[in-house]
Amino acid sequence: MTPELVRQLLDSCFIGKHITEMMPPLPQGMKPRHIHILQAVGQGEKEGRTVLPSDISREWKVTRPSVVRLIRELEEMGAVSAVPGGTDRRTRELHLTEKGNRCYKRYVEQYHQMLADQLCGMNEEDCRRAVSVWQILYSRMKGLDHHE
């Protein structure tokens, strides 16, 4: 791999960040990262799974406190409820409220369907390959010592 190709790959990450920010206008105070929380909780509920903050932090590969902060913000907005669960009362199970369900339907289900319709005709294997490349890039860059 050449340094020029690495530059292009990293530039495409920047473009990807902009793409994720192009969703329809969100409700007052809501950020794209809030939608990701709603997506994780909504998907879990659809699959009949209990969703915990630790599940989301593990899936996103981010710290639990950053996820907990977003969850608290969503609770304040009335989009998520976090209730004590299981035998460990510190564990909080996440559930969408009525408002959270409306946001999930609009900004996840309907938005993703609209994008799927717009991307009709794209080669699905190319898309799968792109996902794989981002996962590999993330994994390898995470293992680097950036302070050399």
Secondary structure, DSSP 8 states (H G I E B T S, - for coil): --HHHHHHHHHHHHHHHHHHT-SS---TT--HHHHHHHHHHHHHHHTT--B-HHHHHHHHT--HHHHHHHHHHHHHHTSEEEEE-SS-TT-EEEEE-HHHHHHHIIIIIIHHHHHHHHTTTS-HHHHHHHHHHHHHHHHHHHTS-TT-
